Amino acid sequence: MSALSTSNSNLLSDRIRKEWRLVSILLLLLTLLFSSLRDDFALGRLNNLIYDFTMSAALPRTPAPDVVIIAIDDDSIAALGYWPWRRKVHAQILEQLVQARAVGIDIVFQEPNPAYPQDDEHFARAMHKHGRVVLPLVYDAGRDAINTPLPILNDAAKATGYINIEPDPDGVVRQVSLQQTTQSGRVLPHFSVAMLLAGGDVSQAMHALKPRHQNTHFIPYAGRPGHFNTVPYIDVLRGAIAPTFFQNKYVLIGAWGSGLGDVFPTPMSNADMATMSGVEILANTLQSAREDRWILIPPNWLIALACCLPVLLACRVLLSQSPRSTLLSLLGLLISILLVNWVAMHIFDLWVPPMASLITIMLAYPLWHWRSQEAALRQVMQELRTLELDHPDIRVALSQPQSGLNSHNLPHRLTQLHRSIELLRLAQTKREETLRFISHDMRAPQNSILALASLQRQTNHRLSSDELLYKMEGYASQTLELVDNFISLARAEAMEMVLSPLNLPDLLADCLDDAWASASKRNIELIQDDTEQAWVLGNAAMLRRVFANLIQNAIKYGPDGNRIEITMKRHAANIHINVRDHGWGIPEELQTDVFEPYRRAHEAHTNTPAGSGLGLAFVKIVVNKHAGVITLHSVPGEGSTFTVTLPAIQAPDQY
């Protein structure tokens, strides 16, 4: 049986490893598939959500000291009147910014103001005098049209750049193109690049325009809305802020007031859903272009490899860990992926979309649980079929349904397998006990008879005929008793009980009559209470043998002059029959074993009466087959009380 178990264990291990290889290959293929679909609608939105969360979880960054926003805010509009203002006002503010490195005005001047036509010329002279003013362009890709400032203003500006903000499909601004090529072939620099050119950072501007494997640049936002140094337009115009404050700084002028200008959600809007003004998005882009710091996206092959690495680790965990440890390890792996992405974004400016590996790892546990259970179920069913073929008697036991379990699932099959193994162990134990009984207990009296015969042949040790016959008769009777007990036990285990109404007081009286002779020889008193009616459904022959065994044991394992009391008491729907003696008693540590076959409580005592150790085993089996129970209460030196509890019925004449 051990060789079979080893073979089955190896077979199960091979099946599990085969399923593991198939699951690992499937998980890797799913990872590659999800990685290739990472920008599709569903996966793209999930990757974007994680991107936004990771970006918003950044540690606070110090705002760039050389980037200042002049905000056209509500206070400025209240002081200067309704928007739009006269362009002469913008010319006046340029006089306060003569020390600025470059000034970018995030206002589109496409049409003249007929009410104040001289303002455009005045504004143009102010820009020309300043020499470092950048004006915006708006590129309409659908019509391939460029909306430029008025020619007089366009000529006066140091540079122009397009300010188109192109949100992702979910409306969030995450990336920017630093240049656009029109259908006619004209290259338009971004507004931030134009600012660098106007401020003299030509090398930085050229480096920002250098071709890369990705057309757009992901903006590493410096902070939440309001992060940059911001001053009100009206304070600058009135001179409340000294011109030296703007010395050698990039200045952006744009709308900030409520209901004025354009605002967009960004990755930094996750926590409080606060939108960011277009001019502040330009400030973030300008800072990133100056520092040449962008969130980089690796090539497709590197993204696929990075997603496969944690999946390979998850596959290793599936094979080597217990189910509970596997679940905890996979949860830890999911958290680790998010932490690694945070480190990659904020330390190395690198973003690897993680949803391919996250989804695959989340699928790994149920997929592996399914396939490993299928492999285990097939193995268990094969072992059950083998056991049923080798041991047909097991098939009957396995046919019994398990409460609450489907007959085709793994728990049910494991229960059947465990029951089969337990039955085999019981059969093996019983076979070993039977062999011990035959080889020892039954041979002992036969060897004694042979020893007497050998002794009788020796003239100097010869026994008298009466003594010889007495001893041989005793050994033969002992053998017959052993055989009788053994057969009775086997019959009780195998037979179906035929039950009929019995009056227990009558049956017990017959048992006491049978035991009277042996009790009288030792002056033992047998006492039965006066109960007249106590009916049960039982097999008369078997129950008579049960109580006869209990009474004979009380006689054998007690002193001369002992008293044996048999009482009955009805409680609820049961009848309790007590057989009490005042004999040797049974030690507490042996009381749980006395109902097992071939177990004797007083086997080690001297002058212990002969016995097989099968009597109480027979009693327990018969009582259990009558839907009853037997219990023992014993105190060494004071005696024992065996209590048989049987279901009571009404007397036949009351039906």
Secondary structure, DSSP 8 states (H G I E B T S, - for coil): -HHHHHHHHHHHHHHHHHHHHHHHHHHHHHHHHHHHTTTSHHHHHHHHHHHHHHHHT-------TTEEEEEE-HHHHHHH-SSS--HHHHHHHHGGGTT-SEEEE-----S--TT-THHHHHHHHHHHHH--EEEEEEEETTTTEEE---HHHHHHSSEEEE------TTS---EE-SEEE-TTS-EEEBHHHHHHHHTT-HHHHHHHTS--SSSSEE----SSTT-SEEEEHHHHHTT-S-GGGGTT-EEEEEE-STTSS-EE--GGGTTT---EEHHHHHHHHHHHHHHT--BB---HHHHHHHHHHHHHHHHHHHHHS-HHHHHHHHHHHHHHHHHHHHHHHHHH-B----HHHHHHHHHHHHHHHHHHHHHHHHHHHHHHHHHHHH-THHHHHHTS--TT--TTSHHHHHHHHHHHHHHHHHHHHHHHHHHHIIIIITHHHHHHHHHHHHHHTSGGG---HHHHHHHHHHHHHHHHHHHHHHHHHHHHHHS----EEEEHHHHHHHHHHHHHHHHHHTT-EEEE------EEEE-HHHHHHHHHHHHHHHHHTS-TT-EEEEEEEEETTEEEEEEE--SS---GGGTTTTTSTT--TTTTSTT-----S-HHHHHHHHHHHTT-EEEEEEETTTEEEEEEEEEEE--GGG-
